[in-house]
């Protein structure tokens, strides 16, 4: 799977958020696309990365826009 650069950035930000780092904002359209792909989910605490999202980030599945 290849992610757009915006989706990849959102995924990286979600990973940083999970690690406890400060993240300014996550693009909602990108986060929703990640949710549809199973790479993120929306919880009461906001958007969170899924195990599949962690794997995709580690694989570096970044496309070009």
C-alpha positions in Angstrom: 0.0 0.0 0.0 1.3 3.5 -0.8 0.2 6.5 1.2 0.1 10.1 0.0 2.7 12.3 1.7 -0.1 13.9 3.8 -1.3 10.5 5.0 2.2 9.5 5.8 2.8 12.7 7.7 -0.4 12.2 9.6 0.6 8.6 10.4 4.0 9.7 11.6 2.4 12.4 13.8 0.1 9.7 15.3 3.1 7.6 16.1 4.8 10.6 17.8 1.5 11.3 19.7 1.5 7.7 20.9 5.1 8.0 22.1 4.0 11.0 24.2 5.4 13.7 22.0 3.6 17.0 21.3 1.8 17.0 18.0 0.3 20.3 16.7 -2.5 18.9 14.6 -3.6 16.0 12.4 -5.2 16.7 9.1 -8.7 15.3 9.5 -9.1 14.2 5.8 -5.8 12.3 6.1 -6.8 10.7 9.4 -10.1 9.6 8.0 -8.3 8.0 5.0 -6.0 6.2 7.4 -9.0 5.0 9.4 -10.5 3.6 6.2 -7.2 1.7 5.6 -7.2 0.4 9.1 -4.0 2.3 10.0 -5.7 4.6 12.5 -8.8 4.8 14.6 -10.9 7.4 16.2 -11.3 7.1 20.0 -12.5 9.3 22.8 -8.9 10.5 23.1 -8.7 11.4 19.4 -7.0 9.7 16.5 -4.7 6.9 17.4 -2.4 4.7 15.3 -3.2 1.0 15.0 -0.7 -1.9 14.9 -1.2 -2.0 11.2 -0.3 1.7 11.1 2.9 1.2 13.0 3.9 -1.5 10.5 3.1 0.7 7.5 5.1 3.5 9.0 8.0 1.2 9.6 7.8 0.0 6.0 8.0 3.6 4.8 5.1 3.2 2.4 5.2 6.9 1.3 4.1 7.9 -2.1 4.5 11.1 -3.9 1.7 13.7 -4.5 
